[in-house]
Amino acid sequence: MTQFLDLWVQYAPLMLAGLVTTAWICALATVLGIVIGLILACLEGLDAKPLRWAVRTYIEIMRGLPILILLFVLYYGGPSIGLRLDAETVGVLGLGFYGAAYFAEIFRSGFQSIPKGQIEAARMAGLTGTQIVRHIKLPQMLVLITPPMVNEVIILIKESAVLSIITVAELTKNTTQFVNETYAVIQPYLAAALLYWLLVEAVAQLGKFVERRVRF
Amino acid sequence: MATLALIQDNLPIMLWGTGVTVLVSGVAIILGMPLGLVLCFGLTSSSAWLRRVSRVYQSLWRGTPILVQLLIIYYLLPLIGINVAPILAAIIALTLNTIAFQAEIFRGGLLAIPPGQMEAARMVGIRKWSARIYILIPQIFRLIIPSLVNETISILKNSSLVSVIAVTELMRVSQQIVATTYRPFEIYITAAIIYIVTNFLLSLVGHAAEQRLARGT
């Protein structure tokens, strides 16, 4: 039993460093995803068919694609078209662009929940499109979209394990290093599962807190 | 045109890889259905103990990355004396994962069915499992087809991860082709298109199934 725990103590710095990398990459990707997702959802709501069509295509492609393929295209395929990015950047961009499609769908469902009359009234009162989104749509739909948004962040955290395959030193990558150096299997993966679970649980609790705050 | 020739040369083997991808995810989804239903009835069981066990299982499999689950299954099974081929480990991991998600989908469907039906069935003397199989399950399936198609697409996408344990599905085949041709961009884009087309076909099948079942009511 002590031997079991010794390995954990010995490798705690490596595993925690991995957890921190996973956390900041996911945080940046979430911000990127939410910003692009909101832009996509707004564009889709405009009265321009080609624009709407382009947004739909983007969303359908992202939703039909394994994230691993997206990362490989960016990381290994990028250089052959002159796009050289380091693994972490690919990780943030890949997760961000991928998440954006899902966030866009969440925002769209939120926009749909706002009664049309309100928008018409706001327009009559002379509010611009951005003002309508900022002051009328977003505040009302926050209650509705917070749970699926939190869900999506949790999904992104779990998807981020895939970044280990393109050599990002995040939690899963460091776990495999732990395995390779010690030939132990149970301790590293058990620790990884626990740390992921901790991170996910923390996000879920944060989500619950936000949920309480956005309720009127 | 060199690009076209490259893709033409490698397409057959990539399509073979697609077959493995579809096989692995298809078996996982199909095995996951009855087991997911069992877990769903566990989650909604009247026994608190059974409910707790089911919830722990579901929370574990939904709360950890599927890549970690896959690696645990692949490296842990030999440790406890079970040697399985990579493809079998892949199927086991994907199945155990999809059970947790399908159970949640089934639970959603179950909640939409009035509890009075089950009570009535029990009153007229139909046994619990018979009532579940003949009364609840057919109705659940009608309700949850869209979610089930979503889950199938998600498993199909996640099955690209089994490439890391050397199962030669589409992703792995693409990596191998890239290793010999040094043309990552073209090959991975081709793989991407294959995935998108497969998922598109899946959603078409889902729509057709939905419409057929809707007519059944």
HADDOCK unambig.tbl for C-alpha pairs under 7 A between the chains (distance, minus, plus):
assign (segid A and resid 61 and name CA) (segid B and resid 196 and name CA) 6.55 0.50 0.50
assign (segid A and resid 64 and name CA) (segid B and resid 195 and name CA) 6.71 0.50 0.50
assign (segid A and resid 64 and name CA) (segid B and resid 196 and name CA) 4.84 0.50 0.50
assign (segid A and resid 64 and name CA) (segid B and resid 199 and name CA) 5.76 0.50 0.50
assign (segid A and resid 65 and name CA) (segid B and resid 157 and name CA) 6.52 0.50 0.50
assign (segid A and resid 65 and name CA) (segid B and resid 192 and name CA) 6.29 0.50 0.50
assign (segid A and resid 65 and name CA) (segid B and resid 195 and name CA) 6.08 0.50 0.50
assign (segid A and resid 65 and name CA) (segid B and resid 196 and name CA) 5.84 0.50 0.50
assign (segid A and resid 66 and name CA) (segid B and resid 157 and name CA) 4.48 0.50 0.50
assign (segid A and resid 66 and name CA) (segid B and resid 158 and name CA) 6.48 0.50 0.50
assign (segid A and resid 66 and name CA) (segid B and resid 160 and name CA) 6.76 0.50 0.50
assign (segid A and resid 68 and name CA) (segid B and resid 160 and name CA) 6.99 0.50 0.50
assign (segid A and resid 69 and name CA) (segid B and resid 188 and name CA) 6.58 0.50 0.50
assign (segid A and resid 69 and name CA) (segid B and resid 192 and name CA) 6.24 0.50 0.50
assign (segid A and resid 72 and name CA) (segid B and resid 188 and name CA) 6.90 0.50 0.50
assign (segid A and resid 73 and name CA) (segid B and resid 185 and name CA) 5.92 0.50 0.50
assign (segid A and resid 73 and name CA) (segid B and resid 188 and name CA) 5.74 0.50 0.50
assign (segid A and resid 73 and name CA) (segid B and resid 189 and name CA) 6.71 0.50 0.50
assign (segid A and resid 76 and name CA) (segid B and resid 184 and name CA) 5.93 0.50 0.50
assign (segid A and resid 77 and name CA) (segid B and resid 184 and name CA) 4.82 0.50 0.50
assign (segid A and resid 77 and name CA) (segid B and resid 185 and name CA) 3.80 0.50 0.50
assign (segid A and resid 78 and name CA) (segid B and resid 185 and name CA) 6.85 0.50 0.50
assign (segid A and resid 80 and name CA) (segid B and resid 185 and name CA) 6.66 0.50 0.50
assign (segid A and resid 158 and name CA) (segid B and resid 64 and name CA) 6.39 0.50 0.50
assign (segid A and resid 158 and name CA) (segid B and resid 65 and name CA) 4.40 0.50 0.50
assign (segid A and resid 159 and name CA) (segid B and resid 65 and name CA) 6.51 0.50 0.50
assign (segid A and resid 161 and name CA) (segid B and resid 65 and name CA) 6.37 0.50 0.50
assign (segid A and resid 161 and name CA) (segid B and resid 67 and name CA) 6.53 0.50 0.50
assign (segid A and resid 162 and name CA) (segid B and resid 67 and name CA) 6.84 0.50 0.50
assign (segid A and resid 185 and name CA) (segid B and resid 75 and name CA) 6.94 0.50 0.50
assign (segid A and resid 185 and name CA) (segid B and resid 76 and name CA) 6.96 0.50 0.50
assign (segid A and resid 189 and name CA) (segid B and resid 72 and name CA) 6.55 0.50 0.50
assign (segid A and resid 193 and name CA) (segid B and resid 64 and name CA) 5.88 0.50 0.50
assign (segid A and resid 196 and name CA) (segid B and resid 64 and name CA) 6.12 0.50 0.50
assign (segid A and resid 197 and name CA) (segid B and resid 63 and name CA) 5.75 0.50 0.50
assign (segid A and resid 197 and name CA) (segid B and resid 64 and name CA) 6.20 0.50 0.50
assign (segid A and resid 200 and name CA) (segid B and resid 63 and name CA) 6.89 0.50 0.50
